[in-house]
Amino acid sequence: MIHKNFKNIDKVIYGRGSFSQLAETIAPTRIENNNYFVYVIDNYFKGKELSEKIQNEPSDLIYFIDVDPCEPTTELIDDLRNEILLKKGLPSGVVGIGGGSIMDIAKALSLMLTNEGSSALYQGLNLIQKAGVYHLGIPTISGTGAEVSMTAVLTGPEKKLGLKCDWTVFNQVILDPELIASVPKDWWFYTGMDTYIHCIESHNGIRNNAFSLAYGDQALKLCREVYLNDSAGQTSENDDILMVASLMGGLSLTYSEVGVCHALSYGLSKILGTRHCFANCIIFQHLGDIYPQGHSEFIKMMAKHNIKLPQGLSKNWNNETLNKMAMVSYNLPFMWNHALGNNFKEIATLDYIKNLFKRL
Protein backbone atom coordinates (compact mmCIF):
# COMPACT_ATOMS: atom_id res chain seq x y z
CA MET A 1 0.00 0.00 0.00
CA ILE A 2 1.29 3.47 -0.91
CA HIS A 3 0.88 6.07 1.82
CA LYS A 4 0.52 9.59 0.47
CA ASN A 5 1.48 12.67 2.41
CA PHE A 6 -0.72 15.35 0.83
CA LYS A 7 -0.21 19.08 1.21
CA ASN A 8 -3.38 21.09 1.83
CA ILE A 9 -4.05 24.84 1.68
CA ASP A 10 -2.49 26.56 4.67
CA LYS A 11 -5.42 28.93 5.31
CA VAL A 12 -8.94 29.53 3.98
CA ILE A 13 -11.13 32.61 4.44
CA TYR A 14 -14.77 31.88 3.60
CA GLY A 15 -17.86 34.07 3.53
CA ARG A 16 -19.72 36.76 1.67
CA GLY A 17 -17.72 39.96 1.55
CA SER A 18 -14.46 38.25 2.50
CA PHE A 19 -12.77 39.64 -0.64
CA SER A 20 -12.47 42.90 1.31
CA GLN A 21 -9.90 41.21 3.58
CA LEU A 22 -7.36 40.74 0.79
CA ALA A 23 -5.08 43.67 1.71
CA GLU A 24 -4.81 42.77 5.38
CA THR A 25 -4.34 39.09 4.51
CA ILE A 26 -1.25 39.66 2.37
CA ALA A 27 0.17 42.58 4.39
CA PRO A 28 2.55 40.42 6.52
CA THR A 29 4.04 38.89 3.36
CA ARG A 30 4.85 42.25 1.73
CA ILE A 31 8.13 42.43 3.67
CA GLU A 32 9.50 39.49 1.68
CA ASN A 33 11.72 39.69 -1.42
CA ASN A 34 11.23 43.00 -3.29
CA ASN A 35 8.15 44.15 -1.37
CA TYR A 36 5.52 44.02 -4.10
CA PHE A 37 2.77 41.67 -5.30
CA VAL A 38 1.79 40.43 -8.74
CA TYR A 39 -1.94 40.20 -9.50
CA VAL A 40 -3.16 37.98 -12.34
CA ILE A 41 -6.83 38.68 -13.00
CA ASP A 42 -9.30 37.35 -15.54
CA ASN A 43 -9.66 39.95 -18.29
CA TYR A 44 -13.45 39.62 -17.90
CA PHE A 45 -13.16 41.91 -14.86
CA LYS A 46 -11.13 44.66 -16.53
CA GLY A 47 -12.98 47.94 -16.07
CA LYS A 48 -15.64 46.27 -13.93
CA GLU A 49 -16.39 46.84 -10.25
CA LEU A 50 -14.15 44.04 -8.99
CA SER A 51 -11.08 45.54 -10.67
CA GLU A 52 -11.54 48.68 -8.55
CA LYS A 53 -11.55 46.69 -5.30
CA ILE A 54 -8.37 44.66 -5.45
CA GLN A 55 -6.66 46.83 -2.80
CA ASN A 56 -3.29 46.86 -4.53
CA GLU A 57 -0.34 49.10 -3.68
CA PRO A 58 1.23 51.46 -6.30
CA SER A 59 4.30 49.23 -6.45
CA ASP A 60 2.30 46.13 -7.45
CA LEU A 61 2.10 44.70 -10.96
CA ILE A 62 -1.37 43.90 -12.35
CA TYR A 63 -1.98 41.66 -15.34
CA PHE A 64 -5.44 41.20 -16.83
CA ILE A 65 -5.26 37.94 -18.77
CA ASP A 66 -7.71 36.75 -21.42
CA VAL A 67 -8.24 33.01 -20.97
CA ASP A 68 -11.14 32.72 -23.41
CA PRO A 69 -11.09 30.62 -25.48
CA CYS A 70 -7.56 29.33 -24.84
CA GLU A 71 -6.38 27.74 -21.61
CA PRO A 72 -2.99 28.70 -20.09
CA THR A 73 0.13 27.70 -21.93
CA THR A 74 3.72 27.13 -20.88
CA GLU A 75 4.70 29.98 -23.22
CA LEU A 76 2.39 32.39 -21.35
CA ILE A 77 3.90 31.42 -17.98
CA ASP A 78 7.46 31.70 -19.26
CA ASP A 79 6.84 35.13 -20.81
CA LEU A 80 5.13 36.44 -17.66
CA ARG A 81 7.92 35.15 -15.42
CA ASN A 82 10.64 36.71 -17.58
CA GLU A 83 8.88 40.07 -17.80
CA ILE A 84 8.19 40.28 -14.06
CA LEU A 85 11.73 39.40 -12.99
CA LEU A 86 13.19 41.83 -15.52
CA LYS A 87 10.92 44.67 -14.36
CA LYS A 88 11.10 44.37 -10.59
CA GLY A 89 12.88 41.23 -9.45
CA LEU A 90 11.35 38.58 -7.21
CA PRO A 91 7.93 39.60 -5.82
CA SER A 92 6.60 38.96 -2.34
CA GLY A 93 3.83 36.87 -3.82
CA VAL A 94 1.23 36.24 -6.52
CA VAL A 95 -2.54 36.77 -6.24
CA GLY A 96 -4.83 35.03 -8.73
CA ILE A 97 -8.40 36.31 -9.19
CA GLY A 98 -10.60 34.43 -11.65
CA GLY A 99 -11.66 30.97 -12.73
CA GLY A 100 -9.75 27.72 -12.93
CA SER A 101 -7.37 28.90 -15.66
CA ILE A 102 -6.37 31.96 -13.64
CA MET A 103 -5.89 29.78 -10.55
CA ASP A 104 -3.55 27.57 -12.58
CA ILE A 105 -1.67 30.59 -13.95
CA ALA A 106 -1.13 31.97 -10.44
CA LYS A 107 0.11 28.63 -9.14
CA ALA A 108 2.42 27.99 -12.09
CA LEU A 109 3.78 31.55 -12.06
CA SER A 110 4.57 31.29 -8.37
CA LEU A 111 6.66 28.20 -9.04
CA MET A 112 8.39 29.44 -12.17
CA LEU A 113 9.50 32.69 -10.52
CA THR A 114 11.98 30.57 -8.53
CA ASN A 115 12.74 27.76 -10.99
CA GLU A 116 14.91 28.18 -14.07
CA GLY A 117 14.08 27.21 -17.63
CA SER A 118 10.79 26.72 -19.39
CA SER A 119 7.71 25.57 -17.47
CA ALA A 120 7.40 22.83 -20.12
CA LEU A 121 10.35 21.12 -18.41
CA TYR A 122 8.28 20.72 -15.25
CA GLN A 123 5.05 19.26 -16.65
CA GLY A 124 4.62 16.15 -14.53
CA LEU A 125 4.80 14.96 -10.95
CA ASN A 126 7.38 16.36 -8.50
CA LEU A 127 9.69 17.84 -11.15
CA ILE A 128 9.81 21.31 -9.56
CA GLN A 129 13.15 21.88 -7.84
CA LYS A 130 12.40 24.84 -5.52
CA ALA A 131 9.41 26.19 -3.62
CA GLY A 132 7.66 29.10 -5.32
CA VAL A 133 6.78 32.46 -3.83
CA TYR A 134 3.69 32.94 -1.64
CA HIS A 135 0.52 32.61 -3.69
CA LEU A 136 -3.12 33.33 -2.90
CA GLY A 137 -6.16 32.27 -4.93
CA ILE A 138 -9.54 33.98 -5.15
CA PRO A 139 -11.91 31.97 -7.37
CA THR A 140 -14.67 33.85 -9.16
CA ILE A 141 -16.25 30.67 -10.51
CA SER A 142 -17.00 27.45 -8.67
CA GLY A 143 -16.38 23.90 -9.80
CA THR A 144 -12.87 23.48 -11.17
CA GLY A 145 -11.30 22.66 -7.81
CA ALA A 146 -8.17 24.53 -8.96
CA GLU A 147 -8.29 26.62 -5.79
CA VAL A 148 -7.38 23.55 -3.74
CA SER A 149 -5.59 21.13 -6.08
CA MET A 150 -1.86 20.45 -6.19
CA THR A 151 -1.82 20.80 -9.99
CA ALA A 152 -1.41 23.79 -12.30
CA VAL A 153 -2.58 22.51 -15.69
CA LEU A 154 -0.73 23.96 -18.68
CA THR A 155 -0.77 23.29 -22.40
CA GLY A 156 2.79 22.90 -23.66
CA PRO A 157 4.37 22.34 -27.07
CA GLU A 158 4.04 18.57 -26.72
CA LYS A 159 1.39 17.90 -24.08
CA LYS A 160 -1.29 19.24 -21.81
CA LEU A 161 -0.22 18.33 -18.29
CA GLY A 162 0.08 19.95 -14.91
CA LEU A 163 2.96 21.13 -12.78
CA LYS A 164 2.16 18.90 -9.84
CA CYS A 165 3.85 18.96 -6.45
CA ASP A 166 3.26 20.02 -2.85
CA TRP A 167 4.54 23.53 -3.62
CA THR A 168 1.81 24.07 -6.21
CA VAL A 169 -0.91 24.28 -3.55
CA PHE A 170 -2.01 27.80 -2.62
CA ASN A 171 -0.77 29.20 0.69
CA GLN A 172 -4.10 30.96 1.14
CA VAL A 173 -7.48 31.10 -0.58
CA ILE A 174 -10.33 33.54 -0.14
CA LEU A 175 -13.74 32.04 -0.92
CA ASP A 176 -16.26 34.82 -1.39
CA PRO A 177 -19.55 33.53 -2.92
CA GLU A 178 -20.49 37.09 -3.92
CA LEU A 179 -17.83 36.93 -6.65
CA ILE A 180 -19.54 34.16 -8.63
CA ALA A 181 -22.92 35.90 -8.96
CA SER A 182 -22.10 37.23 -12.46
CA VAL A 183 -21.28 33.83 -13.99
CA PRO A 184 -23.49 33.14 -17.07
CA LYS A 185 -25.91 30.24 -16.52
CA ASP A 186 -24.30 27.87 -19.02
CA TRP A 187 -20.85 28.29 -17.45
CA TRP A 188 -22.39 28.06 -13.97
CA PHE A 189 -23.54 24.61 -15.12
CA TYR A 190 -20.33 23.53 -16.92
CA THR A 191 -18.02 24.50 -14.05
CA GLY A 192 -20.31 22.97 -11.43
CA MET A 193 -20.36 19.76 -13.43
CA ASP A 194 -16.57 19.73 -13.30
CA THR A 195 -16.91 19.25 -9.54
CA TYR A 196 -19.59 16.60 -10.04
CA ILE A 197 -17.47 14.68 -12.57
CA HIS A 198 -14.38 14.98 -10.35
CA CYS A 199 -16.26 13.12 -7.62
CA ILE A 200 -17.83 10.49 -9.89
CA GLU A 201 -14.43 9.67 -11.35
CA SER A 202 -12.67 9.85 -8.00
CA HIS A 203 -15.15 7.33 -6.57
CA ASN A 204 -15.13 4.93 -9.51
CA GLY A 205 -11.58 3.68 -9.65
CA ILE A 206 -8.91 1.70 -7.88
CA ARG A 207 -7.21 4.66 -6.18
CA ASN A 208 -10.16 5.78 -4.09
CA ASN A 209 -10.00 5.54 -0.32
CA ALA A 210 -11.92 6.58 2.79
CA PHE A 211 -10.47 10.08 2.61
CA SER A 212 -11.36 10.75 -1.04
CA LEU A 213 -14.78 9.13 -0.59
CA ALA A 214 -15.61 11.30 2.43
CA TYR A 215 -14.86 14.53 0.57
CA GLY A 216 -16.47 13.25 -2.61
CA ASP A 217 -19.67 12.05 -0.93
CA GLN A 218 -20.24 15.44 0.64
CA ALA A 219 -19.43 17.29 -2.59
CA LEU A 220 -21.88 15.09 -4.52
CA LYS A 221 -24.57 15.73 -1.93
CA LEU A 222 -24.04 19.47 -2.32
CA CYS A 223 -24.04 19.25 -6.13
CA ARG A 224 -27.37 17.43 -6.05
CA GLU A 225 -28.76 20.13 -3.79
CA VAL A 226 -27.66 22.83 -6.23
CA TYR A 227 -28.60 21.11 -9.50
CA LEU A 228 -31.40 18.60 -8.76
CA ASN A 229 -33.42 19.53 -5.68
CA ASP A 230 -36.60 21.65 -5.62
CA SER A 231 -34.45 24.65 -4.67
CA ALA A 232 -32.02 23.98 -7.54
CA GLY A 233 -30.87 26.99 -9.51
CA GLN A 234 -28.46 29.90 -9.67
CA THR A 235 -29.31 31.55 -6.35
CA SER A 236 -27.12 33.23 -3.75
CA GLU A 237 -27.72 30.33 -1.34
CA ASN A 238 -26.66 27.81 -3.97
CA ASP A 239 -23.59 29.90 -4.84
CA ASP A 240 -22.52 29.52 -1.19
CA ILE A 241 -23.04 25.76 -1.39
CA LEU A 242 -21.32 25.34 -4.76
CA MET A 243 -18.19 27.14 -3.60
CA VAL A 244 -17.79 24.62 -0.77
CA ALA A 245 -18.62 21.70 -3.09
CA SER A 246 -15.87 22.82 -5.46
CA LEU A 247 -13.27 22.79 -2.72
CA MET A 248 -14.37 19.37 -1.44
CA GLY A 249 -14.48 17.95 -4.96
CA GLY A 250 -10.96 19.19 -5.55
CA LEU A 251 -9.81 17.45 -2.39
CA SER A 252 -11.57 14.25 -3.42
CA LEU A 253 -9.66 14.06 -6.70
CA THR A 254 -6.40 15.08 -4.98
CA TYR A 255 -6.61 12.11 -2.64
CA SER A 256 -7.70 9.78 -5.46
CA GLU A 257 -7.57 10.44 -9.23
CA VAL A 258 -9.76 11.40 -12.17
CA GLY A 259 -10.64 8.98 -14.94
CA VAL A 260 -11.89 8.45 -18.49
CA CYS A 261 -13.72 11.76 -18.95
CA HIS A 262 -10.76 13.86 -17.89
CA ALA A 263 -8.31 11.81 -19.95
CA LEU A 264 -10.43 12.44 -23.05
CA SER A 265 -10.96 16.08 -22.06
CA TYR A 266 -7.21 16.69 -22.10
CA GLY A 267 -7.05 15.41 -25.68
CA LEU A 268 -10.01 17.54 -26.80
CA SER A 269 -8.58 20.65 -25.12
CA LYS A 270 -5.01 20.18 -26.34
CA ILE A 271 -5.86 19.57 -30.00
CA LEU A 272 -9.02 21.62 -30.52
CA GLY A 273 -8.69 24.23 -27.75
CA THR A 274 -12.01 23.33 -26.10
CA ARG A 275 -12.31 24.80 -22.60
CA HIS A 276 -11.84 22.15 -19.93
CA CYS A 277 -15.19 22.26 -18.10
CA PHE A 278 -17.15 22.45 -21.36
CA ALA A 279 -15.10 19.56 -22.80
CA ASN A 280 -15.89 17.45 -19.74
CA CYS A 281 -19.62 17.99 -20.22
CA ILE A 282 -19.47 17.23 -23.97
CA ILE A 283 -17.69 13.96 -23.19
CA PHE A 284 -19.54 12.84 -20.06
CA GLN A 285 -22.89 12.77 -21.85
CA HIS A 286 -21.52 9.81 -23.85
CA LEU A 287 -20.05 7.75 -20.97
CA GLY A 288 -23.19 6.03 -19.68
CA ASP A 289 -21.64 2.56 -19.99
CA ILE A 290 -18.57 3.59 -17.95
CA TYR A 291 -20.21 5.74 -15.25
CA PRO A 292 -23.89 4.66 -15.36
CA GLN A 293 -25.17 6.21 -12.13
CA GLY A 294 -23.31 9.48 -12.53
CA HIS A 295 -24.31 9.70 -16.17
CA SER A 296 -27.99 9.19 -15.34
CA GLU A 297 -27.92 12.06 -12.82
CA PHE A 298 -25.95 14.24 -15.22
CA ILE A 299 -28.64 13.86 -17.91
CA LYS A 300 -31.33 14.78 -15.34
CA MET A 301 -29.34 17.89 -14.37
CA MET A 302 -29.02 18.90 -18.02
CA ALA A 303 -32.77 18.54 -18.51
CA LYS A 304 -33.64 20.44 -15.34
CA HIS A 305 -31.52 23.43 -16.36
CA ASN A 306 -32.30 23.22 -20.09
CA ILE A 307 -28.67 22.71 -21.08
CA LYS A 308 -28.03 21.72 -24.70
CA LEU A 309 -24.63 20.28 -25.57
CA PRO A 310 -23.10 19.88 -29.06
CA GLN A 311 -23.73 16.60 -30.86
CA GLY A 312 -22.05 14.91 -33.80
CA LEU A 313 -18.72 16.69 -33.43
CA SER A 314 -16.64 13.71 -34.53
CA LYS A 315 -18.22 13.73 -38.00
CA ASN A 316 -15.98 16.70 -38.79
CA TRP A 317 -12.74 15.11 -37.56
CA ASN A 318 -10.36 13.32 -39.89
CA ASN A 319 -8.20 10.41 -38.84
CA GLU A 320 -5.21 12.68 -38.20
CA THR A 321 -7.19 14.75 -35.68
CA LEU A 322 -8.50 11.63 -33.96
CA ASN A 323 -4.98 10.20 -33.75
CA LYS A 324 -3.63 13.39 -32.20
CA MET A 325 -6.39 13.59 -29.59
CA ALA A 326 -6.10 9.90 -28.79
CA MET A 327 -2.32 10.18 -28.32
CA VAL A 328 -2.69 13.04 -25.81
CA SER A 329 -5.24 11.01 -23.84
CA TYR A 330 -3.26 7.77 -24.16
CA ASN A 331 -0.28 9.44 -22.48
CA LEU A 332 -2.16 9.86 -19.18
CA PRO A 333 -1.65 6.35 -17.78
CA PHE A 334 -2.43 7.25 -14.16
CA MET A 335 -5.99 8.25 -15.16
CA TRP A 336 -6.58 5.09 -17.20
CA ASN A 337 -5.05 2.96 -14.45
CA HIS A 338 -7.42 4.45 -11.86
CA ALA A 339 -10.49 4.06 -14.06
CA LEU A 340 -9.85 0.68 -15.67
CA GLY A 341 -7.60 -1.20 -13.23
CA ASN A 342 -4.11 -2.59 -13.35
CA ASN A 343 -4.68 -4.22 -16.73
CA PHE A 344 -5.56 -0.83 -18.26
CA LYS A 345 -2.88 -1.14 -20.95
CA GLU A 346 -4.77 -4.07 -22.44
CA ILE A 347 -7.99 -2.05 -22.53
CA ALA A 348 -7.03 1.59 -23.18
CA THR A 349 -5.35 1.08 -26.54
CA LEU A 350 -5.18 3.89 -29.08
CA ASP A 351 -8.03 2.27 -31.03
CA TYR A 352 -10.18 2.06 -27.88
CA ILE A 353 -9.56 5.73 -27.12
CA LYS A 354 -10.24 6.75 -30.74
CA ASN A 355 -13.56 4.91 -30.59
CA LEU A 356 -14.47 6.85 -27.43
CA PHE A 357 -13.78 10.11 -29.27
CA LYS A 358 -15.94 8.93 -32.17
CA ARG A 359 -18.93 8.91 -29.79
CA LEU A 360 -18.82 12.68 -29.53
C-alpha positions as CSV (number, residue, x, y, z in Angstrom):
1,M,0.0,0.0,0.0
2,I,1.3,3.5,-0.9
3,H,0.9,6.1,1.8
4,K,0.5,9.6,0.5
5,N,1.5,12.7,2.4
6,F,-0.7,15.4,0.8
7,K,-0.2,19.1,1.2
8,N,-3.4,21.1,1.8
9,I,-4.1,24.8,1.7
10,D,-2.5,26.6,4.7
11,K,-5.4,28.9,5.3
12,V,-8.9,29.5,4.0
13,I,-11.1,32.6,4.4
14,Y,-14.8,31.9,3.6
15,G,-17.9,34.1,3.5
16,R,-19.7,36.8,1.7
17,G,-17.7,40.0,1.5
18,S,-14.5,38.3,2.5
19,F,-12.8,39.6,-0.6
20,S,-12.5,42.9,1.3
21,Q,-9.9,41.2,3.6
22,L,-7.4,40.7,0.8
23,A,-5.1,43.7,1.7
24,E,-4.8,42.8,5.4
25,T,-4.3,39.1,4.5
26,I,-1.2,39.7,2.4
27,A,0.2,42.6,4.4
28,P,2.5,40.4,6.5
29,T,4.0,38.9,3.4
30,R,4.9,42.2,1.7
31,I,8.1,42.4,3.7
32,E,9.5,39.5,1.7
33,N,11.7,39.7,-1.4
34,N,11.2,43.0,-3.3
35,N,8.1,44.2,-1.4
36,Y,5.5,44.0,-4.1
37,F,2.8,41.7,-5.3
38,V,1.8,40.4,-8.7
39,Y,-1.9,40.2,-9.5
40,V,-3.2,38.0,-12.3
41,I,-6.8,38.7,-13.0
42,D,-9.3,37.3,-15.5
43,N,-9.7,40.0,-18.3
44,Y,-13.4,39.6,-17.9
45,F,-13.2,41.9,-14.9
46,K,-11.1,44.7,-16.5
47,G,-13.0,47.9,-16.1
48,K,-15.6,46.3,-13.9
49,E,-16.4,46.8,-10.2
50,L,-14.2,44.0,-9.0
51,S,-11.1,45.5,-10.7
52,E,-11.5,48.7,-8.6
53,K,-11.6,46.7,-5.3
54,I,-8.4,44.7,-5.4
55,Q,-6.7,46.8,-2.8
56,N,-3.3,46.9,-4.5
57,E,-0.3,49.1,-3.7
58,P,1.2,51.5,-6.3
59,S,4.3,49.2,-6.5
60,D,2.3,46.1,-7.4
61,L,2.1,44.7,-11.0
62,I,-1.4,43.9,-12.3
63,Y,-2.0,41.7,-15.3
64,F,-5.4,41.2,-16.8
65,I,-5.3,37.9,-18.8
66,D,-7.7,36.8,-21.4
67,V,-8.2,33.0,-21.0
68,D,-11.1,32.7,-23.4
69,P,-11.1,30.6,-25.5
70,C,-7.6,29.3,-24.8
71,E,-6.4,27.7,-21.6
72,P,-3.0,28.7,-20.1
73,T,0.1,27.7,-21.9
74,T,3.7,27.1,-20.9
75,E,4.7,30.0,-23.2
76,L,2.4,32.4,-21.3
77,I,3.9,31.4,-18.0
78,D,7.5,31.7,-19.3
79,D,6.8,35.1,-20.8
80,L,5.1,36.4,-17.7
81,R,7.9,35.2,-15.4
82,N,10.6,36.7,-17.6
83,E,8.9,40.1,-17.8
84,I,8.2,40.3,-14.1
85,L,11.7,39.4,-13.0
86,L,13.2,41.8,-15.5
87,K,10.9,44.7,-14.4
88,K,11.1,44.4,-10.6
89,G,12.9,41.2,-9.5
90,L,11.4,38.6,-7.2
91,P,7.9,39.6,-5.8
92,S,6.6,39.0,-2.3
93,G,3.8,36.9,-3.8
94,V,1.2,36.2,-6.5
95,V,-2.5,36.8,-6.2
96,G,-4.8,35.0,-8.7
97,I,-8.4,36.3,-9.2
98,G,-10.6,34.4,-11.6
99,G,-11.7,31.0,-12.7
100,G,-9.7,27.7,-12.9
101,S,-7.4,28.9,-15.7
102,I,-6.4,32.0,-13.6
103,M,-5.9,29.8,-10.6
104,D,-3.5,27.6,-12.6
105,I,-1.7,30.6,-14.0
106,A,-1.1,32.0,-10.4
107,K,0.1,28.6,-9.1
108,A,2.4,28.0,-12.1
109,L,3.8,31.5,-12.1
110,S,4.6,31.3,-8.4
111,L,6.7,28.2,-9.0
112,M,8.4,29.4,-12.2
113,L,9.5,32.7,-10.5
114,T,12.0,30.6,-8.5
115,N,12.7,27.8,-11.0
116,E,14.9,28.2,-14.1
117,G,14.1,27.2,-17.6
118,S,10.8,26.7,-19.4
119,S,7.7,25.6,-17.5
120,A,7.4,22.8,-20.1
121,L,10.3,21.1,-18.4
122,Y,8.3,20.7,-15.2
123,Q,5.1,19.3,-16.6
124,G,4.6,16.1,-14.5
125,L,4.8,15.0,-10.9
126,N,7.4,16.4,-8.5
127,L,9.7,17.8,-11.1
128,I,9.8,21.3,-9.6
129,Q,13.2,21.9,-7.8
130,K,12.4,24.8,-5.5
131,A,9.4,26.2,-3.6
132,G,7.7,29.1,-5.3
133,V,6.8,32.5,-3.8
134,Y,3.7,32.9,-1.6
135,H,0.5,32.6,-3.7
136,L,-3.1,33.3,-2.9
137,G,-6.2,32.3,-4.9
138,I,-9.5,34.0,-5.1
139,P,-11.9,32.0,-7.4
140,T,-14.7,33.8,-9.2
141,I,-16.3,30.7,-10.5
142,S,-17.0,27.4,-8.7
143,G,-16.4,23.9,-9.8
144,T,-12.9,23.5,-11.2
145,G,-11.3,22.7,-7.8
146,A,-8.2,24.5,-9.0
147,E,-8.3,26.6,-5.8
148,V,-7.4,23.5,-3.7
149,S,-5.6,21.1,-6.1
150,M,-1.9,20.4,-6.2
151,T,-1.8,20.8,-10.0
152,A,-1.4,23.8,-12.3
153,V,-2.6,22.5,-15.7
154,L,-0.7,24.0,-18.7
155,T,-0.8,23.3,-22.4
156,G,2.8,22.9,-23.7
157,P,4.4,22.3,-27.1
158,E,4.0,18.6,-26.7
159,K,1.4,17.9,-24.1
160,K,-1.3,19.2,-21.8
161,L,-0.2,18.3,-18.3
162,G,0.1,20.0,-14.9
163,L,3.0,21.1,-12.8
164,K,2.2,18.9,-9.8
165,C,3.8,19.0,-6.5
166,D,3.3,20.0,-2.8
167,W,4.5,23.5,-3.6
168,T,1.8,24.1,-6.2
169,V,-0.9,24.3,-3.5
170,F,-2.0,27.8,-2.6
171,N,-0.8,29.2,0.7
172,Q,-4.1,31.0,1.1
173,V,-7.5,31.1,-0.6
174,I,-10.3,33.5,-0.1
175,L,-13.7,32.0,-0.9
176,D,-16.3,34.8,-1.4
177,P,-19.5,33.5,-2.9
178,E,-20.5,37.1,-3.9
179,L,-17.8,36.9,-6.6
180,I,-19.5,34.2,-8.6
181,A,-22.9,35.9,-9.0
182,S,-22.1,37.2,-12.5
183,V,-21.3,33.8,-14.0
184,P,-23.5,33.1,-17.1
185,K,-25.9,30.2,-16.5
186,D,-24.3,27.9,-19.0
187,W,-20.8,28.3,-17.4
188,W,-22.4,28.1,-14.0
189,F,-23.5,24.6,-15.1
190,Y,-20.3,23.5,-16.9
191,T,-18.0,24.5,-14.0
192,G,-20.3,23.0,-11.4
193,M,-20.4,19.8,-13.4
194,D,-16.6,19.7,-13.3
195,T,-16.9,19.3,-9.5
196,Y,-19.6,16.6,-10.0
197,I,-17.5,14.7,-12.6
198,H,-14.4,15.0,-10.3
199,C,-16.3,13.1,-7.6
200,I,-17.8,10.5,-9.9
201,E,-14.4,9.7,-11.4
202,S,-12.7,9.8,-8.0
203,H,-15.1,7.3,-6.6
204,N,-15.1,4.9,-9.5
205,G,-11.6,3.7,-9.6
206,I,-8.9,1.7,-7.9
207,R,-7.2,4.7,-6.2
208,N,-10.2,5.8,-4.1
209,N,-10.0,5.5,-0.3
210,A,-11.9,6.6,2.8
211,F,-10.5,10.1,2.6
212,S,-11.4,10.7,-1.0
213,L,-14.8,9.1,-0.6
214,A,-15.6,11.3,2.4
215,Y,-14.9,14.5,0.6
216,G,-16.5,13.2,-2.6
217,D,-19.7,12.1,-0.9
218,Q,-20.2,15.4,0.6
219,A,-19.4,17.3,-2.6
220,L,-21.9,15.1,-4.5
221,K,-24.6,15.7,-1.9
222,L,-24.0,19.5,-2.3
223,C,-24.0,19.2,-6.1
224,R,-27.4,17.4,-6.1
225,E,-28.8,20.1,-3.8
226,V,-27.7,22.8,-6.2
227,Y,-28.6,21.1,-9.5
228,L,-31.4,18.6,-8.8
229,N,-33.4,19.5,-5.7
230,D,-36.6,21.6,-5.6
231,S,-34.5,24.7,-4.7
232,A,-32.0,24.0,-7.5
233,G,-30.9,27.0,-9.5
234,Q,-28.5,29.9,-9.7
235,T,-29.3,31.5,-6.3
236,S,-27.1,33.2,-3.7
237,E,-27.7,30.3,-1.3
238,N,-26.7,27.8,-4.0
239,D,-23.6,29.9,-4.8
240,D,-22.5,29.5,-1.2
241,I,-23.0,25.8,-1.4
242,L,-21.3,25.3,-4.8
243,M,-18.2,27.1,-3.6
244,V,-17.8,24.6,-0.8
245,A,-18.6,21.7,-3.1
246,S,-15.9,22.8,-5.5
247,L,-13.3,22.8,-2.7
248,M,-14.4,19.4,-1.4
249,G,-14.5,17.9,-5.0
250,G,-11.0,19.2,-5.6
251,L,-9.8,17.4,-2.4
252,S,-11.6,14.2,-3.4
253,L,-9.7,14.1,-6.7
254,T,-6.4,15.1,-5.0
255,Y,-6.6,12.1,-2.6
256,S,-7.7,9.8,-5.5
257,E,-7.6,10.4,-9.2
258,V,-9.8,11.4,-12.2
259,G,-10.6,9.0,-14.9
260,V,-11.9,8.4,-18.5
261,C,-13.7,11.8,-18.9
262,H,-10.8,13.9,-17.9
263,A,-8.3,11.8,-20.0
264,L,-10.4,12.4,-23.0
265,S,-11.0,16.1,-22.1
266,Y,-7.2,16.7,-22.1
267,G,-7.1,15.4,-25.7
268,L,-10.0,17.5,-26.8
269,S,-8.6,20.6,-25.1
270,K,-5.0,20.2,-26.3
271,I,-5.9,19.6,-30.0
272,L,-9.0,21.6,-30.5
273,G,-8.7,24.2,-27.7
274,T,-12.0,23.3,-26.1
275,R,-12.3,24.8,-22.6
276,H,-11.8,22.1,-19.9
277,C,-15.2,22.3,-18.1
278,F,-17.1,22.4,-21.4
279,A,-15.1,19.6,-22.8
280,N,-15.9,17.5,-19.7
281,C,-19.6,18.0,-20.2
282,I,-19.5,17.2,-24.0
283,I,-17.7,14.0,-23.2
284,F,-19.5,12.8,-20.1
285,Q,-22.9,12.8,-21.8
286,H,-21.5,9.8,-23.8
287,L,-20.0,7.7,-21.0
288,G,-23.2,6.0,-19.7
289,D,-21.6,2.6,-20.0
290,I,-18.6,3.6,-17.9
291,Y,-20.2,5.7,-15.3
292,P,-23.9,4.7,-15.4
293,Q,-25.2,6.2,-12.1
294,G,-23.3,9.5,-12.5
295,H,-24.3,9.7,-16.2
296,S,-28.0,9.2,-15.3
297,E,-27.9,12.1,-12.8
298,F,-26.0,14.2,-15.2
299,I,-28.6,13.9,-17.9
300,K,-31.3,14.8,-15.3
301,M,-29.3,17.9,-14.4
302,M,-29.0,18.9,-18.0
303,A,-32.8,18.5,-18.5
304,K,-33.6,20.4,-15.3
305,H,-31.5,23.4,-16.4
306,N,-32.3,23.2,-20.1
307,I,-28.7,22.7,-21.1
308,K,-28.0,21.7,-24.7
309,L,-24.6,20.3,-25.6
310,P,-23.1,19.9,-29.1
311,Q,-23.7,16.6,-30.9
312,G,-22.1,14.9,-33.8
313,L,-18.7,16.7,-33.4
314,S,-16.6,13.7,-34.5
315,K,-18.2,13.7,-38.0
316,N,-16.0,16.7,-38.8
317,W,-12.7,15.1,-37.6
318,N,-10.4,13.3,-39.9
319,N,-8.2,10.4,-38.8
320,E,-5.2,12.7,-38.2
321,T,-7.2,14.8,-35.7
322,L,-8.5,11.6,-34.0
323,N,-5.0,10.2,-33.7
324,K,-3.6,13.4,-32.2
325,M,-6.4,13.6,-29.6
326,A,-6.1,9.9,-28.8
327,M,-2.3,10.2,-28.3
328,V,-2.7,13.0,-25.8
329,S,-5.2,11.0,-23.8
330,Y,-3.3,7.8,-24.2
331,N,-0.3,9.4,-22.5
332,L,-2.2,9.9,-19.2
333,P,-1.6,6.3,-17.8
334,F,-2.4,7.3,-14.2
335,M,-6.0,8.3,-15.2
336,W,-6.6,5.1,-17.2
337,N,-5.1,3.0,-14.4
338,H,-7.4,4.4,-11.9
339,A,-10.5,4.1,-14.1
340,L,-9.9,0.7,-15.7
341,G,-7.6,-1.2,-13.2
342,N,-4.1,-2.6,-13.3
343,N,-4.7,-4.2,-16.7
344,F,-5.6,-0.8,-18.3
345,K,-2.9,-1.1,-20.9
346,E,-4.8,-4.1,-22.4
347,I,-8.0,-2.1,-22.5
348,A,-7.0,1.6,-23.2
349,T,-5.3,1.1,-26.5
350,L,-5.2,3.9,-29.1
351,D,-8.0,2.3,-31.0
352,Y,-10.2,2.1,-27.9
353,I,-9.6,5.7,-27.1
354,K,-10.2,6.8,-30.7
355,N,-13.6,4.9,-30.6
356,L,-14.5,6.8,-27.4
357,F,-13.8,10.1,-29.3
358,K,-15.9,8.9,-32.2
359,R,-18.9,8.9,-29.8
360,L,-18.8,12.7,-29.5
